[in-house]
Amino acid sequence: MHTYDFTYPRRTFLRSVLKGIGKIIIPILFKLEFEGFENFPKKGPVLIVGNHYALMEAVLIIVYSPYNMEFMGSVDVPHEKLTDFFFNLYQVIPVYRGKTEQGAMKKAIEILHKNGAIGIFPEGGHYDPSHMEAHSGVAWLSHKTNTPVIPIGVSGSIGSVGKAFAFKRPTLRMAVGEPVPPLQITDRTKRKEEYKNHALNIMGQVWDLLTEEEHDILNEVQNETFQIKINALDSDNKAQLIPQEFEVKHADALVEFFYKTLVFKDFRSNYQLPMLPLESIHQDPSNQELIDSLKAVIAFLEDEEHGNPYYLTFRYGVERGTQMKLGMQELLAIVEWCQINQLHIDIEMQREYDSLSQQKHIVQVEQEVHVFEI
């Protein structure tokens, strides 16, 4: 994806054509349900805020909103080809997620001051649907430009594109909520807190617009826990004592990282990091393979120029993302200690959760799923 210099409004003819084509093609591939379109203001400025679990939320909002909308979209990660094609053709305001985006925000303020419409996903991505932290940029924009926010909830988008291409015509529902008035700061000493609370309130209203079925899908995983057991084995396969100084203090976050398959896909496919040893941790990779892989990931998370230090903290929050990185550093220290002492590291990981739809307890080991009645 590219960056663009522009004035507003722009690309009005092309975007009108794209919206028209979308209104022809989308009903062929999907069953559509709409609600609350009367809540769209007849003119701007307006901030459009929605949930973001897959591609189709952005497509529906762009095609069916009554505006020549500017959309703020991420450029820090290469997208799927279909997403990249659509966003490059439409052209979004580029955002490097996790960084302070003064350029993007200045563009947004300029557009809103010209009575424009801007679309934004405050959760910033779809790596952990419904569990991602709402970022406060939308509240900041609302306050700085005195702009109301229109919450939109799109249900049915998860997996919908694949179903559509299989001619199953999945149902998409787009519900538009009542405008949320611009944020008014009453106590400047608590400004950051008020921005955060306002963003959470907006996303709460978006959540309320989703169907019960969508809520069930997003709440499918309940009571999730992670465990890890690490042994240092000698040539006779006997466990040797690992010094206490090498304790993995962030084990829970570390193991959660190992089960985030979308993140691994990004690292492997988009950044060409050597992820195979970490993706096959239960297949007993060598010490050196683990060292090389962990060092590559940690370096990526520390390199401002060629990597992205904000990658995990943006997706999983500052606390959890930081814990994931610290857990990798702690694991790397143990593997290196094993390498020096000619010991082989043996790592066992496990993820457990209750499945809401199945009403069963799931144990995931070696990427296999074991099901128990609950």
C-alpha positions, -999 to +999 in steps of 0.1 A: +000+000+000+012+035-007+010+070+008-008+098-009-007+136-010-042+150-016-067+177-011-104+170-003-127+161-019-109+138-043-114+109-067-152+116-067-159+101-101-139+069-095-153+064-061-189+069-074-182+043-100-168+019-074-198+024-051-221+018-080-203-014-090-204-026-054-241-021-052-245-044-082-221-071-072-225-073-034-262-083-035-253-111-060-227-126-036-244-118-003-278-116+013-280-081+028-299-066+057-298-029+067-311-009+096-308+027+108-298+044+076-319+074+087-291+080+113-267+091+087-264+130+088-273+146+055-240+164+056-206+164+074-185+166+092-189+131+104-168+103+118-179+068+109-168+041+133-173+004+129-162-031+141-134-047+120-132-085+120-128-090+082-126-072+049-164-068+043-170-043+071-149-017+053-165-026+019-200-023+031-194+010+050-177+025+020-202+013-006-235+020+013-227+051+033-240+083+015-206+100+015-175+103-006-157+089+025-121+091+033-110+059+052-081+056+075-063+023+068-032+005+080-001+003+058+023-013+083+014-049+072+010-061+036-026-072+031-042-100+012-042-094-025-080-087-026-077-062+002-047-045-012-063-042-046-095-026-032-077-002-009-051+009-035-079+015-060-100+035-035-069+050-018-071+053+020-054+077+044-023+056+054-018+048+090+012+031+106-005+013+134+010+018+169+030+049+160+020+085+166+004+094+133+006+132+131+005+132+093-027+111+092-043+130+119-036+163+103-052+151+071-082+139+090-086+172+108-083+191+075-110+169+059-134+172+089-129+210+088-141+208+052-173+190+063-160+157+051-166+121+063-139+098+077-142+061+084-121+046+111-118+013+130-107+021+165-097-015+173-070-011+146-073-046+131-089-080+134-062-102+150-083-108+181-119-100+173-139-082+201-110-085+225-088-058+210-083-025+228-102+005+214-077+032+206-085+068+215-077+085+181-114+086+172-122+104+205-093+128+199-106+137+164-142+141+177-130+165+204-106+185+183-130+190+154-163+190+173-175+162+151-203+136+159-196+099+156-218+075+138-214+039+152-219+011+127-222-026+135-216-051+106-225-087+114-217-118+094-184-107+079-162-134+095-155-160+068-181-144+045-158-138+015-149-175+012-186-185+015-196-159-011-170-173-036-184-208-029-218-194-039-233-198-005-246-162-003-239-155+034-259-129+052-244-095+060-262-071+083-252-034+085-268-015+114-263+023+118-266+037+153-277+071+165-250+099+164-227+101+194-222+138+202-186+153+200-165+147+231-164+176+255-134+177+278-144+188+313-111+182+331-079+188+312-059+169+338-079+138+329-078+144+291-062+110+282-086+092+305-116+109+289-104+101+254-100+065+263-134+063+280-151+080+250-135+055+226-147+026+247-182+041+249-183+044+211-171+008+206-197-003+232-224+012+210-210-005+179-210-038+198-247-032+208-255-030+170-242-065+163-266-095+162-267-121+190-253-146+166-223-124+160-219-119+198-218-157+202-192-161+175-170-134+191-175-149+225-168-185+213-137-189+234-143-187+272-120-192+302-088-194+280-056-204+298-021-212+287+006-235+301+042-243+294+067-269+307+104-265+298+130-293+303+168-292+296+178-327+285+213-342+284+226-368+259+209-396+279+176-377+278+177-369+315+163-336+327+189-312+342+181-284+365+177-250+348+191-222+370+164-201+386+177-170+370+164-183+337+128-185+349+102-176+323+083-149+342+059-141+314+050-177+305+012-170+300+018-143+275+046-162+258+024-193+252-005-171+240+018-157+214+026-192+201-011-198+195-017-166+175-016-181+140-025-149+122+005-132+137+028-160+127+014-158+092+023-121+091+058-127+103+064-155+079+046-143+047+048-105+050+082-101+067+100-133+056+110-141+092+122-177+098+090-188+117+090-226+110+108-236+143+083-215+163+053-227+143+065-264+149+076-260+185+060-293+194+080-311+167+112-306+187+133-282+166+170-279+174+184-253+198+200-234+170+168-233+149+149-218+179+177-193+186+177-181+150+139-178+149+135-161+183+164-136+175+148-127+142+114-120+158+129-100+187+150-080+163+120-072+142+102-060+174+131-037+183+140-023+149+123+011+142+136+014+107+132-022+092+108-037+117+079-026+139+084-022+176+047-015+180+035-047+163+024-067+193+016-038+217-008-023+192-026-056+186-028-069+221-024-037+242+008-023+257+009-046+287+002-079+270+023-071+239+052-062+261+048-094+281+049-114+249+082-099+238+097-103+273+086-140+273+104-145+240+135-129+254+133-151+285+128-183+264+158-172+242+180-170+272+171-205+283+177-219+248+211-202+246+220-215+281+211-250+269+232-246+237+263-235+258+259-264+281+253-290+253+217-297+265+186-300+244+156-279+253+123-297+254+092-274+253+056-285+260+028-260+255-009-262+260-039-240+254-073-247+271-106-230+267-144-236+269-162-236+236-195-216+239-210-232+208-200-268+216-205-264+253-172-284+257-138-280+272-111-278+245-075-288+251-051-278+223-018-295+223+006-298+194-020-279+173-044-308+179-077-302+196-090-325+223-127-321+234-142-329+268-178-325+280-184-297+304 
